[in-house]
Amino acid sequence: MLFDIRTIVGGLLGLYGIVLVIMGFFHDTAAEEAKTGGINVNLWAGLGMVVFAAAFLAWAWLRPVAVDRPDPGAEIEEHQG
């Protein structure tokens, strides 16, 4: 499950989302809000990314990838018969 693409995407979205939320809380200036029409874009984009990251990680946890592995004993019997 470690190399499932959903965990990688979820982890990266979560990391970037947390950085944006922190930037939205601590680096919100009037000049930056004037550029976006009074909206704290870093905060809202970060929260959206954290929500999507949680969805990806929940999806990977609730529906893990099932790998079909053949029975090792069946392979030996096929070659003998």
MIFISE-17332 format. One record per atom (N, C-alpha, C, O): chain; atom name; x, y, z. Coordinates in pm, 1 decimal, padded with zeros to 6 digits. Layout:
N
['A', 'CA', [X, Y, Z]] ...
This chain:
81
['A', 'N', [00082.0, -00118.9, 00000.0]] ['A', 'CA', [00000.0, 00000.0, 00000.0]] ['A', 'C', [00086.7, 00125.6, 00000.0]] ['A', 'O', [00037.6, 00234.6, -00029.6]] ['A', 'N', [00212.9, 00111.7, 00032.3]] ['A', 'CA', [00300.6, 00227.1, 00039.8]] ['A', 'C', [00319.4, 00292.6, -00096.2]] ['A', 'O', [00327.4, 00415.2, -00103.7]] ['A', 'N', [00326.6, 00215.5, -00203.1]] ['A', 'CA', [00352.2, 00271.2, -00334.6]] ['A', 'C', [00225.1, 00289.9, -00416.4]] ['A', 'O', [00232.3, 00307.0, -00538.1]] ['A', 'N', [00111.0, 00287.1, -00352.8]] ['A', 'CA', [-00015.0, 00315.8, -00419.7]] ['A', 'C', [-00015.2, 00464.9, -00454.4]] ['A', 'O', [00017.1, 00548.6, -00370.1]] ['A', 'N', [-00051.4, 00497.3, -00577.5]] ['A', 'CA', [-00046.4, 00636.5, -00623.2]] ['A', 'C', [-00138.5, 00725.7, -00540.6]] ['A', 'O', [-00113.4, 00845.5, -00527.5]] ['A', 'N', [-00244.7, 00668.3, -00484.9]] ['A', 'CA', [-00337.1, 00748.1, -00403.9]] ['A', 'C', [-00270.4, 00797.4, -00276.2]] ['A', 'O', [-00298.2, 00908.6, -00231.5]] ['A', 'N', [-00183.1, 00716.9, -00216.9]] ['A', 'CA', [-00115.0, 00762.1, -00095.1]] ['A', 'C', [-00012.5, 00869.9, -00126.8]] ['A', 'O', [00006.5, 00962.8, -00048.3]] ['A', 'N', [00053.6, 00858.0, -00241.6]] ['A', 'CA', [00151.7, 00958.7, -00280.7]] ['A', 'C', [00082.1, 01091.0, -00311.2]] ['A', 'O', [00125.5, 01196.0, -00264.0]] ['A', 'N', [-00025.0, 01086.7, -00389.2]] ['A', 'CA', [-00099.7, 01208.4, -00422.1]] ['A', 'C', [-00160.4, 01269.0, -00296.1]] ['A', 'O', [-00153.6, 01390.3, -00275.8]] ['A', 'N', [-00218.9, 01186.3, -00212.6]] ['A', 'CA', [-00278.0, 01235.4, -00088.5]] ['A', 'C', [-00174.6, 01298.5, 00004.0]] ['A', 'O', [-00200.0, 01402.2, 00065.3]] ['A', 'N', [-00058.7, 01235.7, 00013.4]] ['A', 'CA', [00046.9, 01290.8, 00098.4]] ['A', 'C', [00098.4, 01424.1, 00047.7]] ['A', 'O', [00117.1, 01517.4, 00125.8]] ['A', 'N', [00121.7, 01434.1, -00083.4]] ['A', 'CA', [00170.5, 01560.1, -00139.0]] ['A', 'C', [00065.4, 01670.3, -00129.5]] ['A', 'O', [00097.9, 01783.6, -00094.0]] ['A', 'N', [-00060.1, 01638.4, -00160.7]] ['A', 'CA', [-00165.5, 01739.1, -00147.0]] ['A', 'C', [-00178.8, 01784.8, -00002.0]] ['A', 'O', [-00197.4, 01903.4, 00025.3]] ['A', 'N', [-00169.1, 01690.2, 00090.0]] ['A', 'CA', [-00177.7, 01725.2, 00231.0]] ['A', 'C', [-00062.9, 01813.7, 00276.1]] ['A', 'O', [-00083.5, 01910.2, 00349.8]] ['A', 'N', [00057.2, 01781.4, 00232.4]] ['A', 'CA', [00174.2, 01861.3, 00269.9]] ['A', 'C', [00163.4, 02002.9, 00215.0]] ['A', 'O', [00182.7, 02099.5, 00288.7]] ['A', 'N', [00132.8, 02016.1, 00086.5]] ['A', 'CA', [00119.4, 02148.6, 00027.0]] ['A', 'C', [00000.6, 02223.4, 00086.5]] ['A', 'O', [00006.7, 02345.0, 00104.7]] ['A', 'N', [-00106.4, 02152.0, 00116.6]] ['A', 'CA', [-00222.6, 02215.7, 00177.4]] ['A', 'C', [-00191.8, 02271.3, 00315.4]] ['A', 'O', [-00235.2, 02381.3, 00349.4]] ['A', 'N', [-00117.5, 02196.1, 00394.8]] ['A', 'CA', [-00080.0, 02244.0, 00528.5]] ['A', 'C', [00008.7, 02367.6, 00518.6]] ['A', 'O', [-00007.2, 02462.2, 00595.8]] ['A', 'N', [00102.2, 02366.9, 00423.5]] ['A', 'CA', [00189.0, 02484.5, 00404.5]] ['A', 'C', [00104.4, 02606.0, 00366.7]] ['A', 'O', [00126.7, 02715.4, 00418.7]] ['A', 'N', [00007.6, 02587.8, 00276.5]] ['A', 'CA', [-00076.7, 02700.2, 00236.2]] ['A', 'C', [-00165.1, 02749.1, 00349.8]] ['A', 'O', [-00187.2, 02869.5, 00362.9]] ['A', 'N', [-00216.2, 02658.3, 00432.1]] ['A', 'CA', [-00297.4, 02700.4, 00546.9]] ['A', 'C', [-00212.8, 02781.9, 00644.0]] ['A', 'O', [-00258.0, 02884.8, 00694.2]] ['A', 'N', [-00092.4, 02737.6, 00670.4]] ['A', 'CA', [-00002.9, 02812.6, 00760.0]] ['A', 'C', [00027.4, 02950.0, 00700.8]] ['A', 'O', [00025.0, 03050.6, 00771.8]] ['A', 'N', [00056.0, 02954.2, 00570.0]] ['A', 'CA', [00081.2, 03082.4, 00505.5]] ['A', 'C', [-00043.3, 03171.3, 00510.7]] ['A', 'O', [-00031.6, 03292.8, 00526.4]] ['A', 'N', [-00160.9, 03112.4, 00497.9]] ['A', 'CA', [-00284.2, 03189.2, 00504.5]] ['A', 'C', [-00309.2, 03249.6, 00641.7]] ['A', 'O', [-00363.5, 03359.5, 00652.7]] ['A', 'N', [-00270.0, 03178.4, 00745.5]] ['A', 'CA', [-00288.4, 03230.9, 00880.6]] ['A', 'C', [-00184.1, 03334.4, 00919.6]] ['A', 'O', [-00217.7, 03435.7, 00980.9]] ['A', 'N', [-00059.3, 03310.8, 00885.3]] ['A', 'CA', [00048.9, 03393.9, 00937.2]] ['A', 'C', [00105.6, 03494.6, 00838.2]] ['A', 'O', [00179.0, 03584.5, 00879.1]] ['A', 'N', [00074.8, 03483.0, 00711.1]] ['A', 'CA', [00133.0, 03574.5, 00613.0]] ['A', 'C', [00023.1, 03639.1, 00530.2]] ['A', 'O', [00037.8, 03656.6, 00409.3]] ['A', 'N', [-00084.9, 03673.8, 00594.4]] ['A', 'CA', [-00197.1, 03737.2, 00526.7]] ['A', 'C', [-00185.6, 03888.3, 00544.5]] ['A', 'O', [-00208.2, 03940.6, 00653.6]] ['A', 'N', [-00150.7, 03957.4, 00437.2]] ['A', 'CA', [-00136.7, 04102.4, 00443.5]] ['A', 'C', [-00248.9, 04168.2, 00364.2]] ['A', 'O', [-00313.7, 04105.0, 00280.7]] ['A', 'N', [-00270.0, 04294.4, 00391.6]] ['A', 'CA', [-00373.5, 04369.4, 00320.8]] ['A', 'C', [-00339.3, 04382.5, 00173.0]] ['A', 'O', [-00429.0, 04383.2, 00088.8]] ['A', 'N', [-00211.5, 04392.9, 00140.7]] ['A', 'CA', [-00170.3, 04404.2, 00000.2]] ['A', 'C', [-00203.2, 04276.3, -00076.9]] ['A', 'O', [-00245.6, 04281.9, -00192.4]] ['A', 'N', [-00183.5, 04161.4, -00012.7]] ['A', 'CA', [-00215.7, 04034.8, -00080.2]] ['A', 'C', [-00366.1, 04017.7, -00096.0]] ['A', 'O', [-00411.6, 03968.4, -00199.2]] ['A', 'N', [-00443.7, 04056.9, 00003.4]] ['A', 'CA', [-00588.6, 04046.8, -00008.2]] ['A', 'C', [-00643.8, 04145.0, -00110.3]] ['A', 'O', [-00747.6, 04118.7, -00171.1]] ['A', 'N', [-00576.1, 04257.9, -00130.4]] ['A', 'CA', [-00620.6, 04354.4, -00231.2]] ['A', 'C', [-00605.4, 04295.2, -00371.4]] ['A', 'O', [-00684.1, 04326.8, -00460.6]] ['A', 'N', [-00505.7, 04210.6, -00391.3]] ['A', 'CA', [-00484.8, 04146.7, -00521.6]] ['A', 'C', [-00595.2, 04047.0, -00554.5]] ['A', 'O', [-00625.6, 04024.4, -00671.6]] ['A', 'N', [-00655.5, 03987.3, -00451.7]] ['A', 'CA', [-00755.1, 03881.3, -00473.7]] ['A', 'C', [-00897.3, 03925.1, -00440.7]] ['A', 'O', [-00987.0, 03841.1, -00433.9]] ['A', 'N', [-00919.5, 04051.8, -00420.4]] ['A', 'CA', [-01054.6, 04100.0, -00392.7]] ['A', 'C', [-01099.4, 04075.2, -00250.3]] ['A', 'O', [-01218.8, 04058.0, -00225.7]] ['A', 'N', [-01008.0, 04073.0, -00157.3]] ['A', 'CA', [-01042.3, 04056.9, -00016.2]] ['A', 'C', [-01057.2, 03913.2, 00030.3]] ['A', 'O', [-01110.1, 03887.9, 00138.6]] ['A', 'N', [-01011.3, 03819.6, -00050.2]] ['A', 'CA', [-01021.3, 03677.5, -00013.5]] ['A', 'C', [-00882.1, 03625.9, 00022.4]] ['A', 'O', [-00784.2, 03655.0, -00046.3]] ['A', 'N', [-00875.1, 03549.8, 00129.6]] ['A', 'CA', [-00748.4, 03488.0, 00169.4]] ['A', 'C', [-00732.2, 03358.5, 00088.6]] ['A', 'O', [-00772.6, 03250.8, 00132.6]] ['A', 'N', [-00673.1, 03371.3, -00029.0]] ['A', 'CA', [-00665.0, 03259.4, -00122.8]] ['A', 'C', [-00578.2, 03146.4, -00067.7]] ['A', 'O', [-00611.2, 03029.2, -00085.7]] ['A', 'N', [-00469.6, 03179.3, -00001.9]] ['A', 'CA', [-00382.8, 03074.0, 00052.7]] ['A', 'C', [-00458.8, 02987.3, 00152.3]] ['A', 'O', [-00445.0, 02864.9, 00151.7]] ['A', 'N', [-00537.4, 03049.2, 00236.4]] ['A', 'CA', [-00612.5, 02973.3, 00336.6]] ['A', 'C', [-00715.8, 02883.0, 00270.4]] ['A', 'O', [-00723.2, 02764.3, 00302.3]] ['A', 'N', [-00795.2, 02936.9, 00179.2]] ['A', 'CA', [-00900.9, 02858.0, 00117.6]] ['A', 'C', [-00846.2, 02750.2, 00025.0]] ['A', 'O', [-00899.7, 02639.3, 00021.6]] ['A', 'N', [-00742.2, 02780.0, -00049.1]] ['A', 'CA', [-00681.2, 02678.0, -00135.6]] ['A', 'C', [-00617.8, 02568.2, -00050.3]] ['A', 'O', [-00628.1, 02450.0, -00083.2]] ['A', 'N', [-00552.6, 02606.8, 00058.4]] ['A', 'CA', [-00492.5, 02508.7, 00147.8]] ['A', 'C', [-00596.1, 02418.5, 00212.2]] ['A', 'O', [-00574.9, 02297.7, 00222.6]] ['A', 'N', [-00707.4, 02475.2, 00255.5]] ['A', 'CA', [-00813.6, 02393.3, 00315.3]] ['A', 'C', [-00872.3, 02297.0, 00212.1]] ['A', 'O', [-00900.8, 02181.4, 00243.3]] ['A', 'N', [-00889.9, 02344.9, 00090.1]] ['A', 'CA', [-00939.2, 02256.8, -00015.9]] ['A', 'C', [-00843.5, 02143.0, -00044.3]] ['A', 'O', [-00886.0, 02029.3, -00065.0]] ['A', 'N', [-00714.4, 02172.6, -00045.5]] ['A', 'CA', [-00614.9, 02068.2, -00070.4]] ['A', 'C', [-00611.4, 01967.2, 00043.1]] ['A', 'O', [-00594.5, 01847.8, 00018.6]] ['A', 'N', [-00627.1, 02012.8, 00166.0]] ['A', 'CA', [-00628.6, 01921.3, 00280.6]] ['A', 'C', [-00751.1, 01830.0, 00273.6]] ['A', 'O', [-00741.8, 01711.7, 00306.4]] ['A', 'N', [-00865.2, 01883.5, 00231.4]] ['A', 'CA', [-00986.0, 01802.2, 00219.0]] ['A', 'C', [-00966.1, 01695.4, 00110.8]] ['A', 'O', [-00999.6, 01578.9, 00132.2]] ['A', 'N', [-00912.0, 01734.3, -00005.0]] ['A', 'CA', [-00887.2, 01636.6, -00110.9]] ['A', 'C', [-00782.9, 01533.8, -00069.0]] ['A', 'O', [-00794.0, 01416.6, -00104.9]] ['A', 'N', [-00682.3, 01575.8, 00006.1]] ['A', 'CA', [-00581.2, 01481.3, 00055.0]] ['A', 'C', [-00644.6, 01379.8, 00149.0]] ['A', 'O', [-00614.5, 01260.7, 00141.5]] ['A', 'N', [-00731.8, 01426.0, 00236.9]] ['A', 'CA', [-00800.6, 01333.6, 00328.0]] ['A', 'C', [-00887.3, 01236.1, 00249.6]] ['A', 'O', [-00896.6, 01118.7, 00285.3]] ['A', 'N', [-00951.4, 01284.3, 00142.3]] ['A', 'CA', [-01033.8, 01195.7, 00060.3]] ['A', 'C', [-00948.2, 01090.0, -00009.0]] ['A', 'O', [-00986.2, 00973.0, -00012.0]] ['A', 'N', [-00834.4, 01128.7, -00064.2]] ['A', 'CA', [-00745.8, 01032.8, -00130.8]] ['A', 'C', [-00693.2, 00930.0, -00031.6]] ['A', 'O', [-00691.2, 00810.6, -00061.5]] ['A', 'N', [-00650.6, 00975.1, 00086.2]] ['A', 'CA', [-00596.1, 00881.7, 00184.7]] ['A', 'C', [-00704.4, 00789.6, 00239.9]] ['A', 'O', [-00678.3, 00671.9, 00264.7]] ['A', 'N', [-00825.4, 00841.2, 00259.6]] ['A', 'CA', [-00935.6, 00755.8, 00304.7]] ['A', 'C', [-00970.4, 00653.1, 00197.7]] ['A', 'O', [-00998.1, 00537.4, 00229.3]] ['A', 'N', [-00969.2, 00694.5, 00071.9]] ['A', 'CA', [-00996.3, 00603.9, -00039.3]] ['A', 'C', [-00893.1, 00491.2, -00042.6]] ['A', 'O', [-00929.0, 00374.7, -00059.5]] ['A', 'N', [-00766.3, 00525.3, -00026.6]] ['A', 'CA', [-00660.6, 00423.6, -00027.4]] ['A', 'C', [-00672.8, 00330.7, 00093.3]] ['A', 'O', [-00643.2, 00211.6, 00083.0]] ['A', 'N', [-00715.6, 00383.7, 00206.4]] ['A', 'CA', [-00725.0, 00301.3, 00326.7]] ['A', 'C', [-00848.8, 00211.9, 00323.6]] ['A', 'O', [-00843.5, 00096.1, 00365.2]] ['A', 'N', [-00960.2, 00266.0, 00274.3]] ['A', 'CA', [-01084.8, 00189.1, 00273.3]] ['A', 'C', [-01092.0, 00088.6, 00159.0]] ['A', 'O', [-01155.9, -00015.6, 00173.8]] ['A', 'N', [-01029.0, 00116.5, 00046.2]] ['A', 'CA', [-01031.6, 00027.6, -00070.4]] ['A', 'C', [-00888.6, -00003.1, -00114.7]] ['A', 'O', [-00844.7, 00047.7, -00217.9]] ['A', 'N', [-00814.6, -00085.4, -00038.8]] ['A', 'CA', [-00676.2, -00114.4, -00077.3]] ['A', 'C', [-00670.0, -00194.9, -00207.4]] ['A', 'O', [-00765.0, -00263.9, -00244.5]] ['A', 'N', [-00557.8, -00184.2, -00274.0]] ['A', 'CA', [-00537.1, -00257.0, -00399.1]] ['A', 'C', [-00511.9, -00403.4, -00365.4]] ['A', 'O', [-00427.2, -00434.9, -00281.8]] ['A', 'N', [-00586.1, -00492.6, -00430.9]] ['A', 'CA', [-00569.5, -00635.8, -00409.0]] ['A', 'C', [-00484.1, -00692.6, -00521.8]] ['A', 'O', [-00517.3, -00678.2, -00639.4]] ['A', 'N', [-00375.4, -00756.4, -00485.2]] ['A', 'CA', [-00285.0, -00816.2, -00582.6]] ['A', 'C', [-00310.2, -00966.3, -00583.8]] ['A', 'O', [-00299.7, -01032.7, -00480.7]] ['A', 'N', [-00343.5, -01019.2, -00701.0]] ['A', 'CA', [-00364.2, -01163.7, -00714.8]] ['A', 'C', [-00229.9, -01232.5, -00728.4]] ['A', 'O', [-00155.3, -01208.1, -00823.3]] ['A', 'N', [-00200.4, -01317.8, -00633.6]] ['A', 'CA', [-00074.6, -01392.6, -00637.8]] ['A', 'C', [-00106.3, -01539.1, -00659.2]] ['A', 'O', [-00190.7, -01595.3, -00589.4]] ['A', 'N', [-00039.7, -01601.6, -00754.7]] ['A', 'CA', [-00066.1, -01743.6, -00778.7]] ['A', 'C', [-00013.0, -01829.5, -00663.9]] ['A', 'O', [00080.5, -01792.1, -00593.2]] ['A', 'N', [-00075.2, -01944.1, -00648.2]] ['A', 'CA', [-00032.3, -02038.7, -00546.1]] ['A', 'C', [00098.3, -02103.0, -00592.1]] ['A', 'O', [00102.3, -02159.1, -00701.6]] ['A', 'N', [00206.3, -02096.9, -00512.0]] ['A', 'CA', [00334.5, -02154.0, -00556.2]] ['A', 'C', [00327.1, -02303.9, -00580.2]] ['A', 'O', [00399.2, -02355.7, -00665.5]] ['A', 'N', [00242.7, -02374.2, -00508.1]] ['A', 'CA', [00231.3, -02518.0, -00526.3]] ['A', 'C', [00163.4, -02553.7, -00658.1]] ['A', 'O', [00193.7, -02658.1, -00715.7]] ['A', 'N', [00074.0, -02471.3, -00706.3]] ['A', 'CA', [00004.0, -02496.7, -00830.7]] ['A', 'C', [00099.3, -02490.4, -00948.7]] ['A', 'O', [00082.5, -02564.9, -01045.3]] ['A', 'N', [00197.0, -02404.7, -00943.1]] ['A', 'CA', [00293.4, -02390.6, -01051.5]] ['A', 'C', [00378.9, -02516.0, -01064.0]] ['A', 'O', [00409.5, -02559.1, -01175.1]] ['A', 'N', [00416.8, -02573.5, -00953.8]] ['A', 'CA', [00500.7, -02695.0, -00956.8]] ['A', 'C', [00419.5, -02811.5, -01013.1]] ['A', 'O', [00472.6, -02891.1, -01090.5]] ['A', 'N', [00291.7, -02823.2, -00975.6]] ['A', 'CA', [00208.1, -02931.7, -01025.0]] ['A', 'C', [00185.4, -02920.8, -01175.6]] ['A', 'O', [00178.2, -03023.1, -01243.7]] ['A', 'N', [00174.0, -02798.6, -01229.2]] ['A', 'CA', [00152.3, -02780.2, -01371.8]] ['A', 'C', [00272.3, -02828.5, -01452.5]] ['A', 'O', [00255.8, -02887.9, -01559.1]] ['A', 'N', [00391.6, -02803.5, -01402.7]] ['A', 'CA', [00511.9, -02844.1, -01474.2]] ['A', 'C', [00535.4, -02995.2, -01467.4]] ['A', 'O', [00595.8, -03052.3, -01558.3]] ['A', 'N', [00488.8, -03060.0, -01361.6]] ['A', 'CA', [00507.5, -03204.6, -01348.2]] ['A', 'C', [00404.2, -03283.6, -01430.0]] ['A', 'O', [00432.6, -03394.0, -01476.6]] ['A', 'N', [00286.7, -03227.5, -01446.6]] ['A', 'CA', [00177.7, -03301.6, -01510.6]] ['A', 'C', [00176.8, -03277.7, -01654.9]] ['A', 'O', [00092.0, -03331.8, -01725.9]] 
